Amino acid sequence: MSATEEPPAPSTSQGSKFARWLVIAVLCAMLVGAGVLGYLGWTSTDTNVPASGYVALALGVVFSLVVGVGLMALVFYSSRKGYDEPVVLIPEPESEPEGGEVRPR
């Protein structure tokens, strides 16, 4: 590519704009639907949760967060230390016999 050439302009056709807005509208509708279902599920029963249920819920959330944070820390540690680099074959040095002569292969 020479310095005088310009990169191609992104496509701004009417169809791609409509498709983007359609995807956004469908995702928003799904979000609203999930919120409505969550609200109805939360308020449709009259059972009370005992204190042990809330303790179990809190411990589960804390444990999940600890595991997630720990795994992300290991990912960053591994990346910083170079453990994620591709494997490189390091040839073994040729060993010399005790007489000091290098034998041909």
C-alpha positions in Angstrom: 0.0 0.0 0.0 1.5 3.3 -0.9 1.3 6.5 1.1 -1.2 8.1 -1.3 -3.9 5.4 -1.0 -6.6 5.9 1.5 -8.1 3.1 3.5 -11.6 2.0 2.3 -14.5 3.8 4.0 -16.7 1.7 6.2 -20.0 0.6 4.8 -22.8 2.9 5.8 -25.6 1.4 3.8 -29.2 1.8 5.0 -29.5 -2.0 5.5 -26.6 -2.2 7.9 -28.0 0.6 10.0 -31.4 -1.0 10.1 -29.8 -4.4 11.1 -27.9 -2.7 13.9 -31.0 -1.0 15.3 -32.9 -4.3 14.9 -30.3 -6.2 17.0 -30.3 -3.5 19.6 -34.1 -3.5 19.8 -34.3 -7.3 20.1 -31.6 -7.3 22.9 -33.5 -4.5 24.8 -36.7 -6.5 24.5 -35.0 -9.6 25.8 -33.6 -7.5 28.7 -37.0 -6.2 29.6 -38.5 -9.7 29.3 -35.9 -11.1 31.7 -36.6 -8.3 34.1 -40.3 -8.9 34.1 -39.9 -12.6 34.5 -37.4 -12.0 37.4 -39.9 -9.7 39.1 -42.8 -12.0 38.7 -40.7 -15.0 40.0 -39.6 -12.9 43.0 -43.0 -11.7 44.0 -45.3 -14.7 43.0 -44.7 -16.7 46.2 -45.2 -15.8 49.8 -42.6 -18.1 51.3 -40.0 -16.7 53.7 -36.3 -17.5 53.4 -34.8 -18.5 56.7 -31.6 -16.8 57.9 -29.5 -19.9 57.0 -30.7 -19.4 53.4 -29.3 -15.9 53.3 -26.1 -17.0 54.9 -25.7 -19.8 52.3 -26.4 -17.3 49.5 -23.9 -14.8 50.9 -21.2 -17.5 51.3 -21.8 -18.8 47.8 -21.5 -15.3 46.3 -18.3 -14.6 48.3 -16.8 -18.0 47.3 -17.6 -17.4 43.6 -16.0 -14.0 43.7 -12.9 -15.3 45.5 -12.5 -18.1 42.8 -13.1 -15.6 40.0 -10.6 -13.0 41.3 -8.0 -15.7 42.0 -8.3 -17.2 38.6 -8.0 -13.8 36.9 -4.9 -13.0 39.1 -3.3 -16.2 37.9 -4.0 -15.3 34.3 -2.3 -11.9 34.7 0.6 -13.5 36.7 1.1 -16.1 34.0 1.0 -13.5 31.2 3.5 -11.2 33.0 5.9 -14.0 33.7 5.9 -15.2 30.1 4.3 -18.6 30.7 1.9 -17.9 27.9 4.5 -17.5 25.2 4.7 -20.1 22.4 7.0 -23.1 22.9 10.5 -22.7 21.5 12.7 -25.7 20.9 16.1 -25.2 22.4 18.7 -27.5 20.9 20.9 -29.5 23.2 24.6 -28.5 23.1 26.8 -31.1 21.5 28.7 -33.0 24.1 32.4 -33.5 23.6 34.0 -36.9 24.3 36.6 -37.0 27.1 39.4 -36.9 24.6 38.4 -33.5 23.4 37.7 -34.6 19.8 34.3 -33.7 18.3 32.9 -36.7 16.6 31.2 -36.2 13.2 27.5 -37.0 12.9 
